[in-house]
Amino acid sequence: MAAPSRFVPLVLAAAVVVAVSVALSSVLGLVDRVVSLWERARALSPVAEWALLISLVGVALLLVWLLAWLLWPRKKTPKLASRSIHARVESAASQGIDVSAAQNELASLEARKASGQLYIAVFGHISSGKSSLINALAPGCSAQTAATGGTTTEVTHYDWVTAGGDNAVLADVPGSQDSAARSDVALAEARRAHVVIYVCDGDLSASQWADVQMLAASAKPLILALNKQDRYADDELDSLRTHIAERFPRDARPPVVPCSAARQEVVEVTDADGNSHETVRDRPAAVDELRAAINRIIHSDPAALTSLRDHAVFELADQALNQAQRSHRRAKADQIVARHTRAAVVGALAAISPGSDLVIQGVIGAKLVRDLCSLFDVRVRDVDSDALLKAAGSRARNSSALVLAVAGNGLKAFPGIGTVSGGLTHAVAYGLLFDAFGRALVRTLVEQGDLNQKQALANLDEALGEPLPARARRIAAMAIDMARKPSS
């Protein structure tokens, strides 16, 4: 068995030799033809010689351009456009879906575009000095600051005129590690901005690096503001800036800009008598380099800044719309399951034989599968539906003793039901089984995107293993109400 493994490298080597030989032969043949054409052109006239030279240069340039076009990395074209997202919102609204979140994003974008202002989000961990840095960049804006972390709990906007005379808005956002909800608020505002300033005061920790990568993924212009620069000596600062920059790909390194907000410091001074004592003095802000970096970015390609911002907001609106559609669909699915569970209880109360499998194997079960698949835009064949119902019926029979016991206990919560028509225990049991089957189908369709039988049965087992008393009492109340109606 070892011979074939030794033979493979020889075959590959021979193939490489043949390929190189063919390529070399082709190149030599092409050179020979070019030389022949050149000699003929020279023999004809100088005009023919120049015409051939220009043609050869043109072909060479065309080949170089083609190779560059094929090999050079290009930015992806945004997938979302204003017309498509607005059309989706209108379509969803016509279906009764709550599209207010998506509409708010689009309305906010239009208002910002109408204002003509540049939006700059100041992002970072709590206690990184974001608010103080805003005060240093735009004196008098009175951003809320405090000695303890987590002061900024919502987005606050402050008008600012940049060093280049541009009208801008500085957005002070919650600290990214404050809480999950506030982190989401901060990230969303960063995506709505033209430029993002990420504030740190040292090398990036794992969580800060995750923040920066998340921001960089949105393709927004990013500035890393290395705050509290006065804590470092010049050589330490240069080394730290280089280290942070080198963590990024060479062609996507954001500027790492040292800065420092104004602050008070305690220093030791000696008076005229030679006595030493401590005093507090103001240390001025150092933000000129940061202002210059912002100015360079916002004037480098204003149209690109606007395009990137608009696309990011379209993505936010699209995500909000998708979430609304999922919530709407889930609510509809719950209604479908509740409706068919009720139908199963009614069928069980009307059944001549309490043991008949109206829950899973009957018409009601097949209709539940069809209705849920239709809601989730999943095509299902009758053979698939029949196989699933048969397998689910087997699962239900295996759990029938437990479910009947739970159903009986659920009925004990309603004294005085002896006068109600019989079959209640079986009706509640069918309702519990049908409710579990419906919830298992919904979970499978949400998570898998199709009617995966193996996963649906696993979800059914899990649903049947959940605590059922609360559901049993709810279904028992429904069954008792329906059982009493004919005699009322």
C-alpha positions as CSV (number, residue, x, y, z in Angstrom):
1,M,0.0,0.0,0.0
2,A,3.0,2.3,0.3
3,A,3.8,2.3,-3.4
4,P,0.9,4.6,-4.5
5,S,1.8,7.2,-1.9
6,R,5.4,7.4,-3.2
7,F,4.1,7.5,-6.8
8,V,1.8,10.5,-6.3
9,P,4.7,13.1,-5.8
10,L,6.3,11.8,-9.0
11,V,3.2,12.3,-11.0
12,L,2.7,15.8,-9.6
13,A,6.3,16.7,-10.3
14,A,5.9,15.4,-13.9
15,A,2.7,17.4,-14.3
16,V,4.5,20.6,-13.1
17,V,7.4,20.0,-15.5
18,V,4.9,19.5,-18.4
19,A,2.9,22.6,-17.5
20,V,6.1,24.8,-17.2
21,S,7.3,23.5,-20.5
22,V,4.0,24.3,-22.2
23,A,3.9,27.8,-20.7
24,L,7.6,28.4,-21.7
25,S,6.9,27.2,-25.2
26,S,3.9,29.5,-25.5
27,V,5.9,32.5,-24.3
28,L,8.7,31.8,-26.7
29,G,6.3,31.4,-29.5
30,L,4.6,34.7,-28.7
31,V,7.9,36.5,-28.5
32,D,8.9,35.0,-31.8
33,R,5.7,36.3,-33.4
34,V,6.1,39.7,-31.9
35,V,9.7,40.0,-33.2
36,S,8.5,38.8,-36.7
37,L,5.8,41.4,-36.7
38,W,8.2,44.1,-35.6
39,E,10.7,43.3,-38.4
40,R,7.9,43.4,-41.0
41,A,6.7,46.7,-39.6
42,R,10.2,48.2,-39.8
43,A,10.5,47.0,-43.4
44,L,7.2,48.6,-44.4
45,S,7.6,52.2,-42.9
46,P,8.2,54.1,-39.7
47,V,4.5,54.7,-39.5
48,A,3.8,51.0,-39.3
49,E,6.6,50.6,-36.7
50,W,5.0,53.2,-34.5
51,A,1.5,51.8,-34.9
52,L,2.7,48.4,-33.9
53,L,4.5,49.9,-30.8
54,I,1.5,51.8,-29.7
55,S,-0.7,48.7,-30.2
56,L,1.7,46.5,-28.1
57,V,1.8,49.1,-25.3
58,G,-2.0,49.4,-25.3
59,V,-2.4,45.6,-25.0
60,A,0.2,45.5,-22.2
61,L,-1.6,48.3,-20.3
62,L,-5.0,46.5,-20.8
63,L,-3.5,43.3,-19.4
64,V,-2.1,45.2,-16.4
65,W,-5.4,46.9,-15.7
66,L,-7.3,43.6,-16.1
67,L,-5.0,41.9,-13.6
68,A,-5.3,44.8,-11.1
69,W,-9.1,44.7,-11.5
70,L,-9.2,40.9,-10.8
71,L,-6.6,40.9,-7.9
72,W,-7.0,44.2,-6.2
73,P,-9.4,44.1,-3.2
74,R,-12.5,46.2,-3.7
75,K,-15.0,47.5,-1.3
76,K,-18.3,45.7,-1.2
77,T,-21.2,47.5,-2.8
78,P,-23.9,48.3,-0.1
79,K,-26.7,45.8,-0.4
80,L,-29.4,48.1,1.0
81,A,-30.7,51.2,-0.8
82,S,-33.2,53.8,0.4
83,R,-35.9,52.7,-2.1
84,S,-35.7,49.0,-1.1
85,I,-35.8,49.6,2.7
86,H,-38.7,52.1,2.4
87,A,-40.6,49.6,0.2
88,R,-40.1,46.9,2.8
89,V,-41.3,49.1,5.6
90,E,-44.5,50.0,3.6
91,S,-45.1,46.3,2.8
92,A,-44.7,45.2,6.4
93,A,-47.0,48.0,7.6
94,S,-49.7,46.9,5.2
95,Q,-49.5,43.4,6.9
96,G,-50.2,44.9,10.3
97,I,-46.6,44.7,11.5
98,D,-45.4,47.3,14.0
99,V,-42.8,49.1,11.9
100,S,-42.4,52.1,14.2
101,A,-38.8,51.3,15.2
102,A,-37.7,51.1,11.5
103,Q,-39.7,54.3,10.7
104,N,-38.0,56.1,13.5
105,E,-34.6,55.2,12.2
106,L,-35.4,56.4,8.7
107,A,-37.0,59.6,10.0
108,S,-34.0,60.4,12.2
109,L,-31.7,59.9,9.2
110,E,-33.8,62.4,7.1
111,A,-33.7,64.9,10.0
112,R,-29.9,64.6,10.3
113,K,-29.4,64.9,6.5
114,A,-31.6,68.0,6.5
115,S,-29.6,69.6,9.3
116,G,-26.4,69.2,7.3
117,Q,-24.4,68.5,10.4
118,L,-21.6,66.0,10.8
119,Y,-22.3,63.5,13.6
120,I,-19.3,62.2,15.6
121,A,-19.9,59.5,18.2
122,V,-17.5,59.3,21.2
123,F,-17.4,55.7,22.2
124,G,-15.6,53.7,24.9
125,H,-15.7,51.9,28.2
126,I,-17.1,53.5,31.3
127,S,-14.6,55.7,33.1
128,S,-12.5,56.1,30.0
129,G,-13.0,59.9,30.1
130,K,-15.4,60.3,27.1
131,S,-17.5,63.1,28.6
132,S,-14.4,65.0,29.9
133,L,-12.9,64.7,26.4
134,I,-16.0,66.2,24.9
135,N,-15.8,69.1,27.3
136,A,-12.2,69.6,26.2
137,L,-13.0,69.4,22.5
138,A,-16.0,71.7,22.7
139,P,-15.6,74.0,25.8
140,G,-18.9,75.2,27.2
141,C,-21.0,72.2,25.9
142,S,-21.4,71.0,29.5
143,A,-21.4,67.3,29.0
144,Q,-22.3,65.4,32.2
145,T,-19.2,64.2,34.0
146,A,-18.6,62.5,37.4
147,A,-15.8,60.8,39.3
148,T,-17.6,57.5,39.3
149,G,-18.1,55.4,36.2
150,G,-21.4,55.0,34.3
151,T,-22.5,58.6,34.4
152,T,-23.7,58.7,30.8
153,T,-26.8,56.5,30.7
154,E,-28.3,57.7,27.4
155,V,-27.1,59.4,24.2
156,T,-26.6,63.2,24.6
157,H,-25.8,65.5,21.6
158,Y,-23.7,68.6,21.8
159,D,-23.3,71.1,19.0
160,W,-19.7,71.8,18.0
161,V,-17.9,73.9,15.4
162,T,-14.8,71.9,14.2
163,A,-11.3,73.3,13.6
164,G,-12.3,73.5,9.9
165,G,-15.4,75.5,10.6
166,D,-17.8,72.6,10.0
167,N,-21.0,72.3,12.0
168,A,-20.9,69.0,13.9
169,V,-22.6,67.2,16.7
170,L,-20.7,65.3,19.3
171,A,-22.6,62.3,20.6
172,D,-21.8,61.2,24.1
173,V,-22.9,57.6,24.4
174,P,-23.2,55.2,27.4
175,G,-20.1,53.2,28.3
176,S,-19.9,50.0,26.2
177,Q,-19.5,47.8,29.3
178,D,-22.2,49.5,31.4
179,S,-25.0,47.1,30.6
180,A,-26.2,45.0,27.6
181,A,-29.0,47.4,26.9
182,R,-26.9,50.5,27.1
183,S,-24.1,48.9,25.1
184,D,-26.7,48.4,22.3
185,V,-27.7,52.0,22.6
186,A,-24.1,53.1,22.3
187,L,-23.4,50.9,19.3
188,A,-26.5,52.0,17.4
189,E,-25.6,55.7,17.9
190,A,-22.1,54.9,16.6
191,R,-23.5,53.4,13.5
192,R,-25.7,56.5,13.0
193,A,-22.6,58.8,13.1
194,H,-20.3,59.8,10.3
195,V,-17.1,59.3,12.4
196,V,-16.4,57.3,15.6
197,I,-13.9,58.3,18.2
198,Y,-12.9,55.4,20.5
199,V,-11.5,56.6,23.8
200,C,-9.0,54.5,25.7
201,D,-6.3,55.3,28.1
202,G,-3.8,52.5,27.5
203,D,-3.3,49.3,25.6
204,L,-6.6,47.7,24.4
205,S,-8.0,45.1,26.7
206,A,-9.8,42.0,25.2
207,S,-13.2,43.7,25.6
208,Q,-12.0,47.0,24.2
209,W,-10.5,45.1,21.2
210,A,-13.8,43.4,20.7
211,D,-15.5,46.9,20.7
212,V,-13.1,48.3,18.2
213,Q,-13.4,45.3,15.8
214,M,-17.2,45.6,16.0
215,L,-17.0,49.3,15.1
216,A,-14.5,48.7,12.4
217,A,-16.8,46.1,10.8
218,S,-19.3,48.9,10.0
219,A,-16.6,50.5,7.8
220,K,-17.0,53.8,9.6
221,P,-13.9,56.1,9.9
222,L,-12.4,55.4,13.3
223,I,-10.1,57.4,15.5
224,L,-8.5,55.9,18.6
225,A,-8.1,58.6,21.1
226,L,-5.4,57.7,23.6
227,N,-6.6,59.7,26.5
228,K,-4.6,60.8,29.6
229,Q,-1.4,61.1,27.6
230,D,0.3,63.0,30.4
231,R,0.6,59.7,32.3
232,Y,3.3,58.6,29.8
233,A,6.8,59.7,29.0
234,D,7.3,60.6,25.3
235,D,9.1,57.4,24.4
236,E,6.5,55.3,26.2
237,L,3.7,57.1,24.4
238,D,5.3,56.5,21.0
239,S,5.8,52.9,21.8
240,L,2.2,52.4,22.9
241,R,0.8,54.2,19.8
242,T,2.9,51.9,17.6
243,H,1.9,48.8,19.5
244,I,-1.8,49.6,19.2
245,A,-1.6,50.5,15.5
246,E,0.2,47.3,14.7
247,R,-2.7,45.2,16.0
248,F,-4.7,46.3,13.0
249,P,-4.2,45.1,9.4
250,R,-1.6,47.3,7.6
251,D,-4.2,48.7,5.1
252,A,-6.8,49.4,7.8
253,R,-5.0,51.1,10.6
254,P,-6.9,53.9,12.3
255,P,-5.0,56.9,13.6
256,V,-4.0,56.5,17.2
257,V,-4.0,60.1,18.6
258,P,-2.7,61.1,22.0
259,C,-4.9,63.5,24.0
260,S,-5.8,64.6,27.5
261,A,-8.8,66.3,28.9
262,A,-8.4,69.1,31.4
263,R,-8.2,67.9,34.9
264,Q,-7.0,68.9,38.4
265,E,-3.8,67.4,39.9
266,V,-2.2,67.5,43.3
267,V,1.4,68.8,43.2
268,E,4.0,69.6,45.8
269,V,5.3,73.2,45.9
270,T,7.9,75.0,47.9
271,D,7.2,78.5,49.2
272,A,9.7,81.4,49.6
273,D,10.6,80.2,53.2
274,G,11.5,76.8,51.8
275,N,8.5,75.0,53.2
276,S,6.9,72.3,51.1
277,H,3.1,71.7,50.9
278,E,0.6,70.1,48.5
279,T,-1.7,72.2,46.4
280,V,-4.3,71.5,43.6
281,R,-3.8,73.1,40.2
282,D,-5.6,72.8,36.9
283,R,-3.8,70.8,34.1
284,P,-4.9,72.2,30.7
285,A,-6.4,70.0,28.0
286,A,-4.3,68.7,25.1
287,V,-6.6,68.0,22.2
288,D,-5.1,69.9,19.3
289,E,-3.8,66.7,17.6
290,L,-7.2,65.1,18.0
291,R,-9.0,68.1,16.5
292,A,-6.6,67.9,13.5
293,A,-7.2,64.2,13.0
294,I,-11.0,64.8,13.0
295,N,-10.6,67.6,10.5
296,R,-8.5,65.4,8.2
297,I,-11.1,62.6,8.2
298,I,-14.2,64.8,7.6
299,H,-12.5,66.6,4.7
300,S,-10.9,63.6,3.1
301,D,-14.1,62.3,1.3
302,P,-17.3,63.9,2.6
303,A,-19.5,62.0,0.0
304,A,-18.1,58.7,1.2
305,L,-18.8,59.6,4.9
306,T,-22.4,60.3,4.1
307,S,-22.8,57.2,2.0
308,L,-21.4,55.0,4.8
309,R,-23.5,56.7,7.4
310,D,-26.7,56.3,5.3
311,H,-26.0,52.6,4.6
312,A,-25.4,51.9,8.3
313,V,-28.7,53.5,9.2
314,F,-30.5,51.5,6.5
315,E,-29.0,48.4,8.1
316,L,-30.3,49.5,11.5
317,A,-33.8,50.1,10.0
318,D,-33.6,46.7,8.3
319,Q,-32.7,45.0,11.6
320,A,-35.5,46.7,13.4
321,L,-37.9,45.6,10.7
322,N,-36.7,42.0,10.8
323,Q,-37.1,42.0,14.6
324,A,-40.7,43.4,14.2
325,Q,-41.5,40.8,11.6
326,R,-40.1,38.0,13.9
327,S,-42.2,39.3,16.8
328,H,-45.3,39.6,14.6
329,R,-44.8,36.1,13.2
330,R,-44.2,34.7,16.7
331,A,-47.4,36.3,18.0
332,K,-49.3,34.9,15.0
333,A,-47.8,31.4,15.6
334,D,-48.9,31.5,19.3
335,Q,-52.4,32.4,18.1
336,I,-52.4,29.5,15.7
337,V,-51.2,27.0,18.3
338,A,-53.9,28.3,20.8
339,R,-56.6,28.0,18.2
340,H,-55.7,24.4,17.3
341,T,-55.3,23.5,20.9
342,R,-58.8,24.7,21.5
343,A,-60.0,22.8,18.5
344,A,-58.3,19.6,19.9
345,V,-60.1,20.1,23.3
346,V,-63.4,20.5,21.5
347,G,-62.8,17.4,19.5
348,A,-61.8,15.4,22.6
349,L,-65.0,16.4,24.4
350,A,-67.1,15.4,21.4
351,A,-65.3,12.1,20.7
352,I,-67.2,8.9,21.3
353,S,-64.0,7.1,22.2
354,P,-61.7,9.2,24.6
355,G,-58.7,7.2,23.4
356,S,-58.8,8.3,19.8
357,D,-55.8,10.2,18.7
358,L,-57.5,13.4,17.6
359,V,-54.5,15.5,18.9
360,I,-51.7,14.3,16.7
361,Q,-52.9,11.9,14.0
362,G,-56.2,13.6,13.1
363,V,-57.2,16.4,10.8
364,I,-56.5,19.1,13.4
365,G,-52.8,18.1,13.7
366,A,-52.3,18.1,9.9
367,K,-53.9,21.5,9.7
368,L,-51.7,22.9,12.5
369,V,-48.6,21.8,10.5
370,R,-49.9,23.4,7.3
371,D,-50.9,26.6,9.0
372,L,-47.5,27.1,10.8
373,C,-45.5,26.2,7.7
374,S,-47.5,28.7,5.7
375,L,-46.9,31.4,8.3
376,F,-43.1,30.7,8.1
377,D,-43.1,30.4,4.3
378,V,-41.9,26.8,4.5
379,R,-43.1,24.3,1.9
380,V,-44.1,21.0,3.3
381,R,-45.1,17.8,1.4
382,D,-48.0,15.7,2.6
383,V,-45.6,12.7,3.1
384,D,-43.4,14.8,5.3
385,S,-46.3,16.0,7.4
386,D,-47.7,12.5,7.7
387,A,-44.4,11.1,8.9
388,L,-44.0,13.8,11.4
389,L,-47.5,13.4,12.8
390,K,-47.0,9.6,13.1
391,A,-43.7,10.0,14.9
392,A,-45.2,12.8,17.2
393,G,-48.2,10.5,17.9
394,S,-45.8,7.8,19.1
395,R,-44.1,10.3,21.4
396,A,-47.5,11.5,22.7
397,R,-48.6,7.9,23.5
398,N,-45.4,7.3,25.4
399,S,-46.1,10.4,27.5
400,S,-49.9,9.8,27.9
401,A,-49.8,8.5,31.4
402,L,-47.8,11.4,32.7
403,V,-49.9,13.9,30.8
404,L,-53.2,12.3,32.0
405,A,-52.0,12.6,35.6
406,V,-51.0,16.3,35.1
407,A,-54.4,16.9,33.4
408,G,-56.2,15.3,36.4
409,N,-54.3,17.4,38.9
410,G,-55.1,20.5,36.8
411,L,-58.8,19.8,37.1
412,K,-58.5,19.5,40.9
413,A,-58.1,23.3,41.0
414,F,-61.8,23.6,39.9
415,P,-64.1,22.2,42.6
416,G,-67.6,21.3,41.7
417,I,-67.0,20.0,38.2
418,G,-68.7,16.7,38.8
419,T,-71.9,18.0,37.1
420,V,-70.0,18.7,33.9
421,S,-70.1,16.2,31.1
422,G,-67.4,13.4,31.2
423,G,-64.2,13.1,29.2
424,L,-62.6,16.3,30.8
425,T,-59.4,14.6,31.8
426,H,-58.8,13.3,28.3
427,A,-59.7,16.6,26.8
428,V,-57.2,18.5,29.0
429,A,-54.6,15.8,28.2
430,Y,-55.2,16.3,24.5
431,G,-54.9,20.0,24.9
432,L,-51.6,19.7,26.7
433,L,-50.2,17.4,24.1
434,F,-51.4,19.6,21.3
435,D,-50.0,22.7,23.0
436,A,-46.6,21.0,23.4
437,F,-46.6,19.8,19.8
438,G,-47.5,23.3,18.5
439,R,-44.8,25.0,20.6
440,A,-42.2,22.4,19.4
441,L,-43.1,23.1,15.7
442,V,-42.9,26.9,16.3
443,R,-39.5,26.6,17.9
444,T,-38.2,24.3,15.1
445,L,-39.4,26.7,12.4
446,V,-37.9,29.7,14.1
447,E,-34.5,28.1,14.8
448,Q,-34.1,25.8,11.8
449,G,-36.1,27.7,9.1
450,D,-37.7,24.4,7.9
451,L,-39.7,21.5,9.2
452,N,-36.8,19.4,10.4
453,Q,-38.5,16.2,11.8
454,K,-35.6,15.1,14.0
455,Q,-35.3,18.6,15.6
456,A,-39.1,18.9,15.9
457,L,-39.4,15.6,17.8
458,A,-36.5,16.6,20.1
459,N,-38.2,19.9,20.8
460,L,-41.5,18.0,21.5
461,D,-39.7,15.8,24.0
462,E,-38.3,18.9,25.7
463,A,-41.7,20.6,25.7
464,L,-43.3,17.5,27.3
465,G,-40.5,17.5,29.9
466,E,-41.3,21.1,31.0
467,P,-43.4,21.8,34.1
468,L,-47.0,21.5,32.9
469,P,-49.2,22.3,35.8
470,A,-49.7,26.0,34.9
471,R,-50.6,25.1,31.3
472,A,-52.9,22.3,32.6
473,R,-54.9,24.7,34.8
474,R,-55.3,27.1,31.8
475,I,-56.4,24.4,29.5
476,A,-58.7,22.8,32.2
477,A,-60.4,26.2,32.6
478,M,-61.0,26.3,28.8
479,A,-62.3,22.7,28.7
480,I,-64.7,23.3,31.6
481,D,-66.0,26.4,30.0
482,M,-66.6,24.6,26.7
483,A,-68.1,21.6,28.4
484,R,-70.7,23.7,30.3
485,K,-71.8,25.7,27.4
486,P,-74.2,23.2,25.9
487,S,-76.1,22.9,29.2
488,S,-76.3,26.7,29.8
